[in-house]
């Protein structure tokens, strides 16, 4: 940031500021340099009271000296006059600047106008864009130069007077005028003629890069008085607040534009005149601003810094000019480097209290002189007569009609809207029904879990727990009944929509010319509805799988806890000699059941049932009996624990084989609907594998396979 500020405030090192600078216009009118004028204001009352030194000396009409050298006063050391200079004093810069014209403290606004802006009035009627902007620090006299006072009108007022005078004298021209007035305040663009309007936005032309203000209103001018009234109204709406440096400090950049349309000699010329009053750069310490005023000053300095960077880039001839760094520079893009004749009036203070501000203003003005603009007239040829134009329009319309007749297609917008409307209704209906069916399935799943939990409780258990389960089951059943009722409400609407779509499909078949196009639209909309259905089914299937996985995880955890305890109890009973054949048979049945639960699989083909399931269980029982030998002599404590900890893996269904083992081609998945509750007609379908049989997910111990526990899970999917 510091480097950018240094670059913006420091001239090109190749330039020697002590040289004289001039800005002569080239002979080619299409390549013009920006004309720069400097105006030095008089001392104000505050500067007179503080005995400030004069740092600007106007030499002649085109040159000045900044911080001129002064005759060194003799100073004494111990009563003896010294010839050498006082080393405690700063050396004067004594810089010589030259501009197109320099105005001293005695110059009036009329003199400034006569020498600068008056010369570009004729260019406006030639079709050139023109702009005038005042630049300088706060309190340097910019607003006085541009707007003036009732006793001393500013350049804007005098320019409008001269413009209207020129129009009155040009009898062979038909001129239409319009005016707009905007300000850039805190990086927001506002319309001063319509202050209640919203903040305006800048838009850039994609082809020419021209900047326009979206929403800015241009008011047509019929009389001269209207133009002055608009200028006065905009000035009253402008943001101005007093600071320590200036009692009427402008807190925004103002741009007053006059748009002209001139018709002369069969030509239409479009041009505009922009008069810009920039807010002054300021230092917070000098102005004493706090809070909102300080924020305003920061935004002003930011935009002026961006303006300085653009001036430096244009003066150095760089390809990239950072116009986008600020709203102000984007608005001034045409005025600085575009198709525009530009005049800059730099206002400076002669007081040493504004030493740095004056120095920076003169440096920027010097850099601005180096900017060259390529300008051109905005002219449209109207050499043809009105009857000729009418004939050309008729011929073009005839050709257009002929082309449209050869390339025209039947209008299918009504058909398209009708198809989209019906399928949109179907999509909404199917979505609601499928979501309700999904809720019903999940509710039935929860009911089954609650019923299963209730069946595990002993009637002698706590009544509070039983009541809670019973209440939960009742609530879930009530929710299921409510879902059934809501689905029943949608059924008539679904049937009506299906009939309308069938009727529409029959009508499409009768349209010979557009049948194929309509069928494509019909199939596309139908496919979108089916895609929506598949998404809902997949989401439902995912929920069921997660619930099953959670249930199986809890079941495995319970088995891991119960099985070792069961083994311990049986070993203790057997060790004490209190078992009997009936108890041993029940124990072995329990082991088979628990080991079967640990090897849960979904029902599938009988041919996939593992052949050594019974051998595996018998091997487990023998292992348990061998480990119980140490406890059969009346042992009171268990020293050996048999703990089943199989590793599980997910097995896939086997592929069908044809002939010599070649896999059969995969069939398209089918969807089956089986309600779990006879009262609810759920229609959510689940995919079936290519062998057209029920899904099987089998968890198998690593050393052997588990006994299948025939637990249907499909009914909730």
N, C-alpha and C positions, 0 to 999 in steps of 0.2 A: 504494500500500500504506500509506504514511504517513497519507494522508487517511482511509482506512478505519479505521486504528487510532485516529486522533484522534476520528473520529465515534463509534467504539465506546466510547471511554473518556471522552467529553465529553457531559454532559447537554444537553438541548435548550436553546439559548440563550434561549428565551422563558421558561424557568423560572428563578426566583431561589432558589438553594439556601439562602439565609438565612431563607426563609420556613418556616413549619411545614407539614409534609405529613401528611395523614391519608388513610385508605383505608376508608371506611365501605361496608358492603355495601348494595346496593340492595334494595328490597322485592321485586322480581321475581326469583325464584330461578333463572330461566333466563339471567340476565345477571349474572355475578359477577366481581368483581375478584380478582386473585391476592392471597392473604393473605401478607404478608411479616413475618417475625419476625427480630430481630437478637439474636445472643448474643455477649457479650463474654467472652472467656476470661481467666483470671488470668495474671499474669506467670509465665514459666517461669524455670528456674534460670539459663539463659544471659542472659536479659534483666535479671535481678536483678544479676548480676555486672558487667554493662557499664553499670550506672547509667543505664538508658534513662528517658526522660521519658514520662509518661502522656499520651496524646493523645485518649483517649475518656473522656468523663465522662457517666455515666448519670444523667439528671435525674429521671425517674420511670419508670413501667411502659411508657410509650409513646414516650418521647423521649430523645434524647441530644445531646450537643454534641461535635463533633469539633474537635480542636486548640483547646481553650478558651484564652481570654485569661488571662494571669497578671499579678499585680502586678509592675510594673517595679521592679527593684531599683535603688537609687541607685548611680550610678557616679561616680567621681571623676576629675577632670582637674587634675593638678598640685596634688593635695590639696584641691581645691575641689569640693564636690558639684554635679552638673549636673542641671538639671530636664528638659532635652530627652532624648528616647530615644536609645539607642545605634543609630546607623544601620547598624552592621555586623550587627545581629541581624535575622532574618526576622520579619515580622509574622505573628501567629497568624491562622488562617483563621476560627476561632470560628463554625463552621457548625452550625446547628440542624436535626436530622433527627427526623421522627416516623414511626413504624411501627405496625403492629397491636399489637405488644408488644416490649419490649426486656428482655433478661435480662442481669443483671450478672454479675460474677465469682463470686458466691456461689450462683447458681442451679444446680440439679441437673438431670440428664436427666429425672427424673420430673416435675419442675415444667415443663420445656419440653414434654414429652409432654402433660401435663394441659391446658396452655393452647393447644396447637396441633393435634396430630394426633388426639387423642382425639375431637375434635368431628366428624371426618369419617367415623368408623367407621359411624355410622348411615346415612350417605349411600351407602355401598357396598351395603347391603342394600335401599336404595331403587332401585338400578339405575344409580347414577352412577359414572363412573370417577373415581378420586382419585389424586393423586400428591403426594409429599413429596420435595423435594430440598434438599441442603445445598450452599451455595455459599460460596466464600472462597478466600483465598490458601493456599499450602502452610504447614502448621503452625498454621493458625487454629483447628483443633478440629473439622473437619467429620466425620471418621471417628469421633471420640469421641462426637459428638452422634448420629450415625446408628447406629453399632454398639456403642459403649461398651466396657466391660470386664466380666469376671464379677462384680466387686463393684458396678459401676455400669452396668447394662444400658442400651443405647442405645434410640433411638426405634423402630428396626425390631423389636427384641425386644419392647418394651412394646406396640407396635401389634399384633403377632401375638397376644400374650396377651389383649389387650382384644377382638380379633376372635373368638378362640375362646370367650371368655366370653360374648360377645354371641350366638354360635351356640347355646351351651348353654341360654341363657335363652329363645331364640326357639323354642318347642316347635312352633309352627304352620308352621315353615319347614323345607323340605328343602334343605340346603346341600351342594354339592359343591365342594371346593377343589382347586386345582392350583397349583404353584409353578414358576417359572423364574428363573434367575440368569445374567446375562451381564455382560461387561465390554467396554469399548472401549479397546484398548491399541494405541498407534501406528496409529490409524485402522483397526484390524482388530477385528472383533466375534468374541468367543469365548464359548463356553458354559462357565460355571464349574462347573456340575454334572456335565458330561461333558468334562473338560479334554482328553481325547485326540481329540476330534472336530475336524474341519477348520474353517477360517475360515468364518464365516457371512456370508451376503449379505443386504442389505436389499432388500425388494420393496415396491412401492407399488401400492395398489389403484387400478385404472383409473377407477373410478366415484367413490369418496369421497375418494381421496387418502390413505387410511389406510396407515401404514407397518407392515409386518410383517417379522419376522426369519425368513428361510427356513432351515429346519433346526433351529431352536431347539426343544428338547424341554421339554414341560410335564409335570412329574411329578405324578401324582394323590396327594393327601394324604388318608390315612384316619385318622390319629391326630395329636394335637398334637405329640408328640415327633418325628414325621417332619419337620414343618415347621421345628423348631429345628435338627434334624440337617442339613437341607439348607442352612440359612443358615450354619451353622458350616462345613460342607464347602466351600461356595462362598467363604467368607472365607479359608480356608486356601489355596485355589487362586488367589487374587487376586494380582496383581503388586504387590509392595511392596519398596522398596529404601531404605536410609538415605541421607540427604543432609546437608549441613552445616546446613540449616535445620530438618530433622526427622529424627529417628532411625528413624521408621517411616512414611516418606512413601509415600502411595498413588500408584502410577504409572499408574493407569488409572481410568476412570469406570465405576462399578458400578451396575447396575440390577437390583434384586430385585423381582419381580412376583408377586403372589398373585391368581390368577384364581378368581372365585366364580360359581357358578350357583345361583340361589335360585329355588325353586318354592314359590309361596304364593298362595292364593286364586285358583287358575286362571290365574295369570300366571307366566311364566318371565323372570327378570331376569338379565342377563349383565353383570358388572362386573369391574373389576380395580383393584388397589391397587399403585401403583409407588412404590418407595422408592429414591431415587437418591443415591448418594454420589459427588460430582464430585471429580476430582483438582484439586489447587490450582494456581493460576497461580504461576509462579516466574520468577526472574531467574537466569541462569546465573552471574553474578558472585556473587550472594548464596548460592546453593546449592553452588557449587564443583563442579558436575557436568561431566564430560567423557565423550567417547565415547558409549556407549549411553545413559547417563543424560542426556546433553545432548540426544540425539535424542528421548528420551522427553519431556523438558521442552519441546522445540520443538513436538511434536505436541499436547501438553497445551495449550500457549498458543494454538496454531492453533485447536483446537476451542473453547476458551473465548472466543477472539476472535469466532469465528462465532456463538457463543451470545450474546455481547454485541450483535452486529449484529442478531440476531433480536429481542432484547429491545427495542432502540431502534426497530426497524421496527414492532413490535407496539404499543409505547407511543405512537408518533406516528400510529398508525392507517393505515399505508401498505398499499396493496393487495398489493404484492409483499413477501414475507418470505423472505430467503435461507436457507431451511432446508437446501438441498442443498449448502451450503458445507462441511459436516462430517457425519460419521457420527453424532456426538453430537446435533447439532441435528435430524437426521432422526428419531432415536429419540425425542427430546423434543418432537416436533411436536405430538402430542396433549396433552402436559402443559402446553405454553406457550399455544397458541392454538386447541386443539381442544376436543372434548367432554370436559372434565375439570375437576374441582375441584382446584386446585393450591395448595400451601403451599410457600413458600420460606423456608428458615432460613439467614440470612446470618451466617457466623461471622467475627469480626474479632479482631485482636490489639490490646490497649491500648497497646502499646509504640511508642515513636517510631522504633524500628528497622524497623518495618513500616508506616511512615507512608503511603507511596504505595499499598501493597497495601490497607490499611484504607480509604483514601480512595476508591479505585476500587470496592471492594466495596460501600461505602455508596451510591455513585452508581448502581451497577447495581441495588441493592435498591430505591432510590427510583424508578428507571425501571420496574422490574418491577411496582410498585404500580399503575401506570397501565394495565396490560394488563387487558382485559376479555375474558372467555370466555363463549361461548354454549353452555350445557350442556343436555343432555336425557337422559331415562331410557332405558336399553336394556331395553325391556320387550316381550315377546311375549304376546299374549292367548291363554289356554287356557280360556276360559269354556265351551267345548263339552265334552261328555262324551266318553269314549273310544268308546262305541258309535256316537255321532254321527260321530266322525272315521272310524271303520271304514266306515260307510255312505257317507260322502262319497268315500272312497278307492275303494270298489267302483264307484260311479257314474262317477267320473272314469276308472277303468280301462276301463269299458264303452264310454264315449265315445271313448277313445283307440283301442280295438280297432276300433271302427266306422270311425274316420277312417283308420286304417292300412289297413283292408281296401279302402277306396275309392281310396286313393292308392298302394297298394303296387305294386311292380314285381317281376318275377321276379328271383330271386337269380342273378346272372351272375358272381359273384366267382370261382367255380371255372373257368368258361370263360375269363374274363379272365386269370387266372393261367396257365392252360394255354397260351393264345395268346402271352402275353408271354414265357413260358419258352421255347417253341419258336423264336420269332423272335429272342430273345436268343442262343440257341445258333447260329442261322443268322448273326446279325450277327458273332459271334466267329469262326465258321468262315470266312465270306467275308472278313473283315478279315485273318485270318492268310494265307489263300490269295492275296488280292490283294497284300498286302505282300510275300509271297514272290515272286510273279510280277514285281512291280516291281523287287525285288532282282535277279531273273534277267535282266530286260531291261537293267538298268544294268550288270550283269556282262558281258553279251554286248557291250554298247557298248564297255566297256573292253577286252574281248578284241579287238574289231575295230580299236581304236586301236593296241593293242600289235602286232597282226599287220601293220598298215599301216606302223608305225614300223620293224618288223623288215624289211619288204620294201624299205625305202628304204636300208638299210645294205648297203654293198658287202661281199662275203665277205672281202675283204682288210682290213676294218676291225678295230678292237680286239676281241679275243675276249671280254674282260671285259664290254664293253657288250652284245655279242650274248648272252652267257650270262645276263646280268641280265634282258634282255627275254624270253628263252626261259623262264627260271624264273618270271617274273611271269605269262606266259601260262599256264603249267602250273598255277599256283596259282589263277588265275581260272577255268580250266576245272574244276578240282576243286571250287571253290565253286559253280559252275553245276550240277555233278552232284549236289552235296549239296542244293541248293535243289530240284532235280527230285525227289530222294528224299523230301524233306519234304512237297512238294506231293502226291506219290503217297500219303502216309500220311493226308492229310486227305480224299482223294477218297471213300473209303467212308463216312466220317462225314457228308460233304456229301450223298451220295446218300441215306443213311438219314434225314437231317433233311428233305430234300425230300419223301421219301415220307410222313413223319409230317405235314408241313404239308398235303400234298395230301389225306391222309386226314381231317385236321381240317377242311379246307374242305368236304369232302363231308358231314361230320357237321353242320356249321353250316347247310348248306342244308336239312337235314331238320328243324331246329328252326323251326317256323312262327312262334311268338310272339316269340322273341328273335332271329330271324335277322338282322333289319336292324341291331339294336344290335351284335350280334357281328360282322357284316360291316364295320361302321364301325371297330371295334377292330382287326379283321384287316387292313383296308386301311391303317389308320394305322401299325400295326407294320411292315407290308410297305414302306410309304413311308419309314419311318425307316431300314430296312435299305438301301434303294436310295439314300437320301441319304448314308449312310455310304460306300457304294461310290463314289458320284460324288466325294465328298471325296478319297478315296484316289486315284482316277483323275486328278483335277485336280492333286493333289500330284505324282504321277508325271509327268504331262505338263509341269508346271513344271520339274521336275528335268531332263527331256530337253531342253527348250528352252534352259535355262541352259547345259547341256553343249554343245549345238550352237552357241550364241552364242559360248561361249568358244573352241570349235574354229575357228569361222569367223574370230574375231578373231585367233587365232594364225596362221591361214592367210593372212589379208590382210597381217599384219605380215611374214610370210615373203616374200610376193609383192612387197611394196614394197621389200624388201631385195634380192631376187634379180633383179628385172626391170631396174633400172638397171645392175647389174653385167653382165647378159647383153648389154644394148645396148652397153655399153662394149667388152666383149670382141669382139663382132661388128664394131664400128666399127674397132677396132684391126686385126683380121684382114683386114678389107676394105681398110683404108688401106694395109696392107703388101702387098696383092695376093695374099694366100694363100687367099682363099675360092674355092669352086667351086659349081657348081649344086646338088650334093647337099647340101653344108653349108648353103647358103642356104635350100633347101627345108626342112631340119630346123629351121633357125632360125625360119622363118615358121610352121611347125607348132607350135613351142614358144610363139611369141607368141600364136597362136590359143588354145592350151591354157591359157596363163596368163591371158589376157584373159577366157577363158570362166570360169575359176575365180573371177576377181574379180566376175563377174556371176552368181554362183551363184543358181539358182532351184530351187524344188521342181517336180517334174514336174506338168504340167497340160495344158490343152487345146491341140491343135495350132493352133487358130485364134488363140491368144494369142501364138504365137511371133512375135517381132519381124521385120518384113519386111526391114529394112536392116542385119541383123547382118553379112553378108558385106561390104557396102559400108563399114560402119564399120571393120572390120578392115583392108580394103584401104586406106582413108584413113590408118590408123595406119602401115601399112607404107610408103606413099609419103612420109609425114611423116618417118619414120626415114631413108629413103633421101636425102631432101633435106638432112637434118641431117648426113649422112655425107660430103657433098661436100668439106668442108674437110679430111677425114682421108684422102682417096683419093690424095693426092700424097706418101705416105710419112710422114705426121705420126706422131711418136712419143708424143705426149701428147694426151689428150682434153681439148678445151676446151669442148665443148658436150655436155650430158647431157640425154637425153630421159627424163623422169620422169613416168610415168602417175600421176595423182592424182585419180581421179574422185570425185564426191560421190555418196553412195548414199542411196536413199530406199526405203521399204517400200511396195510396190504391193499392192493388194487385187484379188481375183478379180472379174471382171466379172459383173454380174447377168444372169441369163437374161431374155430379153425374149419377150413373147407378142404376136403380131400387129403392132400399130403401135408397139411399144416399151414397152408397159406391163410393169413388173416382175412376174415371176411370184411367187406367194405363197411365203413361206419354208416349206420342209419341215422336219419334225422331225429333229434331228440323229440320225444313225445311228452305230452303233459296230461297227467291223470288227476282227477278231482274226486276225493272221497271225504265226505263230511264226517267229522268226529261226533257231532251232535245231530241227531235226526231233525232237531228243530231248526238248525241253521244250514242253509244251502250254500256252503262256501265253495268258491270256484277257483281258488288259487291252485295252479298246476305246478308240478315239480318235474324236473328233467329226469328221464330214465336212461340208463346207459345203452350202448349200441346193441347189446344182446337182448334188449327188450325185457329184462327181468329186474326185480327189485334191487335197489342199491344195497351194497354190503360194505360196512366199515368194520374191520376186524382188528382187534388189538391182541397180539399173540406174544406169549413169552418167548424169549430168545432161544431157550433150550428145547422148547416144544410148543405145541399149539394148545389153545384153550378150548374148553367145552363151550359151545355156543349157548348163549342165553337168549331164548326167543322173545325179544322185547320189541314189538313194533314201534317204530318212531315215525313212520311215514304219515301217520294220521294227523300230525300237527304241522306238516310241511305242505 
